[in-house]
Amino acid sequence: MRTRDVAILALSAVLFTTAYLVCPQPGLAQSHQVKDDLEQLAVDIHVGMDRSTLTEQQKAQLRDDFKELRKAHQNHRMFAALRAARSIRTELDSGAFKPEDQKRIKEDLQAIREAREYQSGGGM
């Protein structure tokens, strides 16, 4: 009887460990989602800047704002991320971007915001 109990216990431990490693973990998936959304934002900002009427100084500021946004998300600095996102939105609303680029970048910012809120517990 004792050998059987040990075998069942060992099998259960193996099954639970396997299930834990194989099943997706929501927090990890959301972390990857934010990263993917940031990468998409980088692409859309780059494309949008190329087709915009921004000055070189405004383009440099926008690149700096994006770098700050990415760094703030990596370091979990919410207020710095909000400031950077607000600055990016200000440039978007300046009229220098084509409407379709502006729309796409705003959608990217919203996706990042939603993933971040879910990750921090707002969506659970």
Contacts in CASP RR format, 6 or more apart in sequence:
PFRMAT RR
TARGET T0000
AUTHOR 0000-0000-0000
METHOD contacts of the structure
MODEL  1
MRTRDVAILALSAVLFTTAYLVCPQPGLAQSHQVKDDLEQLAVDIHVGMD
RSTLTEQQKAQLRDDFKELRKAHQNHRMFAALRAARSIRTELDSGAFKPE
DQKRIKEDLQAIREAREYQSGGGM
27 119 0 8 1.000
30 115 0 8 1.000
30 118 0 8 1.000
30 119 0 8 1.000
31 119 0 8 1.000
33 115 0 8 1.000
33 119 0 8 1.000
34 73 0 8 1.000
34 112 0 8 1.000
34 115 0 8 1.000
34 116 0 8 1.000
34 119 0 8 1.000
37 108 0 8 1.000
37 111 0 8 1.000
37 112 0 8 1.000
37 115 0 8 1.000
38 69 0 8 1.000
38 70 0 8 1.000
38 73 0 8 1.000
38 112 0 8 1.000
40 108 0 8 1.000
40 111 0 8 1.000
41 66 0 8 1.000
41 69 0 8 1.000
41 105 0 8 1.000
41 108 0 8 1.000
41 109 0 8 1.000
41 112 0 8 1.000
42 66 0 8 1.000
42 70 0 8 1.000
44 101 0 8 1.000
44 104 0 8 1.000
44 105 0 8 1.000
44 108 0 8 1.000
45 62 0 8 1.000
45 63 0 8 1.000
45 66 0 8 1.000
45 88 0 8 1.000
45 105 0 8 1.000
47 101 0 8 1.000
48 97 0 8 1.000
48 98 0 8 1.000
48 101 0 8 1.000
48 105 0 8 1.000
49 59 0 8 1.000
49 62 0 8 1.000
51 97 0 8 1.000
51 98 0 8 1.000
51 101 0 8 1.000
52 59 0 8 1.000
52 96 0 8 1.000
52 97 0 8 1.000
52 98 0 8 1.000
52 101 0 8 1.000
53 95 0 8 1.000
53 96 0 8 1.000
54 62 0 8 1.000
54 91 0 8 1.000
54 94 0 8 1.000
54 96 0 8 1.000
54 97 0 8 1.000
58 91 0 8 1.000
58 94 0 8 1.000
58 96 0 8 1.000
61 87 0 8 1.000
61 91 0 8 1.000
62 88 0 8 1.000
62 91 0 8 1.000
65 84 0 8 1.000
65 87 0 8 1.000
65 88 0 8 1.000
65 91 0 8 1.000
66 84 0 8 1.000
66 88 0 8 1.000
68 80 0 8 1.000
68 83 0 8 1.000
68 84 0 8 1.000
69 81 0 8 1.000
69 84 0 8 1.000
69 85 0 8 1.000
69 88 0 8 1.000
71 77 0 8 1.000
71 80 0 8 1.000
72 78 0 8 1.000
72 80 0 8 1.000
72 81 0 8 1.000
72 84 0 8 1.000
73 81 0 8 1.000
73 112 0 8 1.000
73 116 0 8 1.000
81 116 0 8 1.000
85 109 0 8 1.000
85 112 0 8 1.000
85 113 0 8 1.000
88 105 0 8 1.000
88 109 0 8 1.000
89 106 0 8 1.000
89 109 0 8 1.000
91 97 0 8 1.000
92 102 0 8 1.000
92 105 0 8 1.000
92 106 0 8 1.000
93 102 0 8 1.000
95 102 0 8 1.000
97 105 0 8 1.000
117 123 0 8 1.000
118 124 0 8 1.000
END
